[in-house]
Amino acid sequence: MSVIDRRRGPRYNRILQALPAEDRNRLVRNMVPVSLPIKTVLFEPGEPIRAVYFPLGGVISLVTPLDDGAIVEVATVGNEGIVGVPLVPGGSLAVRAISQVSGSSLRMEAGAFLSEVRRAGAFSDLFHQYLPALFGQIAQAAACNRLHTNEERLSRWLLMSHDRVGVDDFAITHEFLGQMLGSRRATVTLSAGILQAAGLIRYHRGHVSILDRDGLESVACECYRSIKRELDRVGAPPLNGAHHLATA
C-alpha cells in the first residue's frame, strides 16, 4: 500500500517505520491517534511533558516566546521525528510546541515513552540517533537566523515543510511565517513576493504552492541540506512498500 495520499500527503512516522515489526507494534499499542489542527499547542515552556508525539503528517514548530510577546522558531518537527522527548519523569522543555501546518500524530504517554527509551533495543538506538539530529537542527537554525537572508531562510523552511507534508500546496499563515523569519508582516510579504516573482512559489491567502522545487533549493541556504542530511541518517526507511500506520 502506498504511504502517500496525493491530497493529504504522507501518513506515517519514519522512526516507527524503521523499527522491526515486533517493536513497532509494541509501541503503537501504547499510542492513540490525534488530529493536530493549525495552532494546536502541545505544551508550553517549563510545563511538565505528559505525552510525546510521533507526527504522521503536518509540521510542529518548537518556538521560544520572549517577554515582549515576540516568538522565534528554533526547530520544526515532522514525520521524521518525535516531539517532547522528556529525559526524566516530569521533565520539561524551554520551548512551546505548536502545530504550524495541520496534520495528525500518534500520542504516547511520557511514562510509557521513557520505559521504551530505557529498554535496550531498536527503538532506544533510534531515539539516541535522533536526539543529536534534533539538537543539530536547533544549532543550525541559530546560525541560519543570524547569517542568512530572509529569502534563503524562507526557502529553507518551505523545503523542509514540503518534505514533511508530501504535497505541493499547504496552508501556512503570515503569523507563523513571521515567527519563522523573526520578522514583521511586511518583511514576510516582501520575501514571499520575491520567491513568487521568480516563479518558485505561489502564496495567496494563507496557502503556499511549491511551483519549482529545484529553483527553491538553489535559493535556500546550505542549512537546508545540512539539516536534511542529519535527519535522513536516523534510520529512515525507503518509501516503497512502507507499512501504513493508523491515523486520526
N, C-alpha and C positions, 0 to 999 in steps of 0.2 A: 504493500500500500504506500502511495506517495505521502510524504510528510509535508508537502506544500499545497495549501489551498490557494489558488491564484487570486481569490478575492480577499482572503484573510491572512495569508502568509503562513509561516511555519507554526506548528503546534506541538513542539517537543522541547525538552531541555537537553542540551548537549552533554552535560556532565552525567545526568541519569542515563542518557543514551549510550555513553561509553562504558557503562558498567556491565558485567556479566548478568545475564537474565535473572539469576537467583538473587543477586544483591539488589538489582533494580526493583524486582518485585517486592522484596522485603521492605525497602524504603518506601515505596509507593503505598503500601498497606497502611503506613502511618501518616499519609498525606491526604488533604482534601483539596479539590479544585476550587479556585476562587476567580471571580472576574475582577479586573483592575481597570475601571473607567479612568479617564484622564483626571488628574488632580487627586487621586486617592492617596492619602498619607498612610504609609505602612508603619512608621514610627518617627518619633521626634528626638532631637539631640538629648542625650542623658537619660532617656526613657528606657526602662528595662526591656530587653528584647524578649518578647514572649513567643515569637514564631519566626521561622526562617522561610523564605520564599524561593522557589525554583521556577523562574519565569519560563513560560511556554511560548509567549509572544509579547509584543509590545516593548516598551523601554521604560525602565525605572531609573530615576535620577537621584544621586546622592548629592545633597546640597548643604552648604554651610550658611545658616541665617546669621546676619550681623545685627548689632544693636540698633542701627539706624533704619532697619527694615529691608536693607539690601540682601539679596540672596545670590550666592555664587555656586555654580555647579563644580563638583570636584571629580565626579566619575559618573558613568552610566553603566547599567547592567541590563542585559537582555537574556535571550535563551542560551547564552554561553555560560551563564554563571549562577550565583547564589546571592540573595540579598539578606543581610542580617548578620550572619556568621559570628555569634557571640562565642567567646572563647572560655568563659566561665559561667556557671549558673547565675542568672540575674544580671549578666553583663549588659553594657550599653555601648552605644557609639556616639561620636560627637557630630553626627550629621542627621539630617532629615532624609527619609526615603519617600519619594513621591512618584506616582505614575505619571510619566511625561507623554508617552504615546500609549493609548489604551491597548490592553491585551488581557491575558489570563495567566494564571500561575498555579503551581501546587504549593500548598501551605503545610508546614511541618512544625509541630510544637518544639520549642527550643530545647526542652529536656530530652526528647527523643532524638533530636539532631545531635546533641552533644554525646549521647550514648553511641551513636553511629560513628562520630568522629573518633571517639576513644577506642572503638573496636578495630583492631588491626585487620586490614583487608583492602579491597579495591577502592571502596568509597573514601576511606581515610587517606589513601595515597593520592587520589584525585583532588580531594579537598586541599591537601597540602601543596599540590601543584598550583591550584587556583589562587590561593592567597597571595603568593608573590606576584602573579599576573595582575591581580586586582590592585595591589599596592603600587605596582609599576605603572598602572594606568593613572593612578592618582598623582604620582610623582611626575609623569609625563605631562599631565594636564596642567600642573603648576607651571612648568617651563613653557608650555604652549600659551597659556594665558598671559604670560609676561612678555614673550618674544615674537609671537606671530600675529599677522594681521587679522582683522575681523573676517575677511573673506576666506582666508586659509582655515581659520578655526571653524567657521560655519560649514565649509566644505567637509572638514574632518568629521564634524558632528553629524551632518546629513549622511555621510557614507557609513558611519557606524550604526546609525539608526536604520538605514536601508539594509544593512547586513542582518539586523535583528528581526525586522518586521517582514522581510521577504517579499514585499510588494513595492511597486513604484510610486504609489500615491498613499499618503497617510496624513492624519490631522496633527497639527502642532500649532500652538498659539504663539502670538507675538510675545506674550508674557514669558513663556518658557524659553523662547529663543533669546530674549533679553537676559534671562538668568544665565544661560549658557555662555553668552558673549560678555556678561558683566557690563552690558551697555543699555542705553536708553532706547525707547521705541524707534526714534528717528534713525539711530545707527543700524538697528536691525533692518528697517525698511531699506536703507541705503545698501547694505551688504547683500540682502536678498535680491534687490533690484539689479545689482552688478552681475550676480550669477544668472539672473533671469535674462538680462540683456545679452549675455554671452550664449544663451540658448542651452544652459546646463540644467536649469530647473524651471518650474512654473510655480509661483507662490501666489495664492489668492484666497482671501477669507479663511485663513486658518488651515488651509490644505497646501501641502507641497507635493509636487510631482517631480521625480527624477527623470530628466529627459536625456541626459548624456552622461552616463556614469564614468566613462573613460575621461571625458573632459573635466568632470568634477575631481577625479583622482589627480589630474595634472595640476589643479589649483590647490588642492589640500596640502597642508604642511606634512613634513616627514612623520609627525606624531601619529597620523592615522596608520601608516604602515608598521610603525614600531609597536603600537598598542595591539593591532590585529595579529601581528606575528606572535606576541607573547600569549595572547588568549587562545590562538589556534594550537598552541603546544599542549594545552590542557586536555589531552585525551579525546580530542574532537573526532567523532566517527564520520565515515563518509555518508553523504546524503542518501545515496541509492540503497534501497532496501532497509532503511532505518525503521525501527519499531515505533508505531504511533501510540502516544500516551493520551489518556483521557483528559479532557479539558472541561472548563466550566461552561 
